[in-house]
Amino acid sequence: MTERSDRERLVLRRMKDDWNERARSNAEFFIASADAVGEEAFRSSGERDVALFFEGIEHLLVPSAVVVDIGCGIGRMDEFVAPRVRRLIGFDVSGEMVAKARARLAHLPNVEFRENDGFSLTGIAAGTVDLIFSHIVFQHVPAEVMEAYFHVAYFALRLGGTFVFQVPEAIGDEPVVPPVENTWDLRFYREEELRSRLAAIGYAWVDAARCRVDTPGGGFNQLRVRVTKAC
């Protein structure tokens, strides 16, 4: 076993353990911790975030599209994306989250939820997906996990397919990077860093949209990145 394999196993085990425990204790809170409590508030937050996340790019949600959600949780956003597309596959590192998602959205015939290993998209063939999206997920994982998802998303997308994801962007000084075993505190990125990482894989940069967030600890941007599989 190599040093990197040891590290990947550690990261995976910690992510699975932590998110399974969060799912068991209060999945809705840990998915949408900034929102009011209760099932109706939780559903409303999903509908709102789909509208905000896809603002200006609603054309990506078309009846013919095969869509993948990385870090689906219990299907908060998928409930409102699925009715607009042909098929939606949600992936989550937490088996507890996946089980809850399956129960919550069992009434939607075009949705499937799969537990994954935190680094890959199990069972997705190359070039079969039109759109991959991820919201408030990469901010909680080490950079190497996000990088792995960049690669597997590229593999899964058809030529010209779109990858849209969100990460926090620091304003001012660089924040301290949480240790690898921390699966909650935010990790921040810069646009130029993301451009470089994605271009090296083969993506074509389309655009980045910013939304300012102010917290008691300071402000930052939510950065929505959109790229396509260029070749």
N, C-alpha and C positions, 0 to 999 in steps of 0.2 A: 504494500500500500504506500503510495507516495505521500509527501507532505501535503500537497494540494488536496489529495483525496481525503486525508485526515481532516483538513480544514473544512472541506465541503460537507463531510459527515457531521462535524460539529455544528456548522451553521444550520444544516437541515434539521438536525435533532432539536436544536434550540428553537427554531422557528415553529416546528410542528408542536413541540411541547407547550410553548407560550400561547400560540393561537388556538390550540385545542382547549387549553384552560380558559382562555378568554371567551371562547364560544360556549363553554359549559357554564361559566359564571354569569355572563351578560353579553351575548353576542351583539345585540343592537347598540349597546353603549360603546363597545370598543370599535364598532364599524363607523358609527356616526356620533362620536362623543361630544360634538359641539351642539347637537340638536336636542330638542325637548324629548322627554321620555314618552313611551307608549307606542303601540303598534301603528296607529294612524299617523303620528308624527314621524315615525320611522319610514313609513311608505311615502309620505309627502316629501321627505328629504331625498328619497331616491328619485322621485319624479322631478323635483327641482334640480338635482345635480345632473340628471340626464340632459335637461334643457340647457343648463349652464355649460356643461362639458362639450356638448355638441352644437353650441351656438355658432352659427356661421358655417357649419359643416354638416348640417342636417341631411344634405344630399348623399352622405355616406350610408345612411340607414335606409336602404331600399329593399323592396320585397324579394329580390333575387339574391341578397347578400348572405354569405356564410360568415359569421362573426365569432370571434373568440374574446372572452373577457379574462384577463390575467388578474387574479386576486379577487374572485367574485364574492367572497364572503357568503352571506346567506341569500344572495340574489337581489340585493337592494336596488341596484340600477338595472339589472337584467329584466326585472318585472316590466320595465317600461321601454326597454330596447327590443325585447323579443317580439312583441306584436308588430314591429315595423320591418322585420327581416325574415329571411327564409329559415335560417337555423342559427342557434346560438349555443356555444359550448363554453361553460364557465369553469375555470380552473382555480383551485385553492390548495395551499399546502396543508390546510387543516381538514382532516376527515370529519371532524365535528361540524365545521362550517358547511361542508358539502352535504352532509346528511340533513341539516336544517334547511339548506337551500332546496334540496329535492322535495322535502315535505311542504315548504312554503309555496313552491311554484309547480306543484304536481299537475295543476290544471292547465299548464301551458304545454302543448304537445310538441313544440319545436325547440324546447330547451333541454339541455343535458348538462349535468354537473359532474366533474371528475376531480378526484384528489390527485395531486401531482407531487413530485419530489422537491419542489422549490426551485428547480433549475431548468425544467423542460416542460413541453406540452405533449403529454403522453397520448399516443394514438393518432396524432394529427399528421397526415401525409403531406409531403412537400408540395407546395404550390396549389393548395386547395382552399385557402382562406382569403376572403375579400377584405376584411377589416379586423384588426386586432386593437383592442383598447385596454387601458389600465388607468384607474383613478384612485388616488390616495393609497397606493400600494408600494411603489418603489421608494417612497420616502421612509419606509420602515425597514428596508432590507439593506445589507451591505452592498457596496458598489459592484462587487464581483457577481452578486446574484442578479442585479439589474443588467449587467453586461451579458450574462448568460441568456437572459430573456431576450435581449436585443438580437442575439444570434439565432435562437430558436424561432423567434417571430419572423425573422427574415426567411428562414427555411420554410415556414408554414405558408407565408403569403404567396399568392399568385403574382406574376409579373404585373406591376402597376398597382398592386394592392397597397392599402394604407395602414400605417401603424400610428396610433395616437395615444399619447400617455402624458401624465402629469407628474411633475416633481416640484418641490419648493426651490426657489431661487433666492439666494441671500442678497440683501441690500446692505452695502457697506462692508464691514469686516467679515472675514471668513469665520463661520461658526466652528466650534469644536466638533470633530467627527466622532459619533458615538462608537464605543468598542463593538467588535463583531458580535458579541453575545447579547447586545442590546437590540431588542426587536420592536422597540416602541418609539424612542426619541427620533426626531427628524434628521434626515441627512439632506444637505443642500447641494445644488449643482449650479454651474454657470452655463449659459448658452453656448459659448465657444467650446467648452469641454464636451458638451453633448454633440455638437456638430462634428467634432473631430472623431469621437467614438463611433458615431453612426456612419459617417462617410467611410471610415476604414472597413466597415462591414459590407458596404455597397448601397446603402440607402441614399436617396435623393432628398435633401432638405426641402420642405414646402414652406412652413412658417412656424412661428411661435407666438402664442397669445399669452398675455399677462393679466393677472388679477391681483390687486394689492390686498394683503391680509394684515390687519393690525391686532396685535395681542399685547397683554400686559408686559411680556418680555421683549417686545419690539416688533417691528414690521418686516414682512418678507413678501415676495411674489409667489403666487401659484403660477407655474409656467406650464402651459399646454403645448407640447411639441407634436408636430405632424410631419411625418416622412413617408416616402413611398419606396417600394422595392423597384429599383431602377434597372437591374439587369440580373 
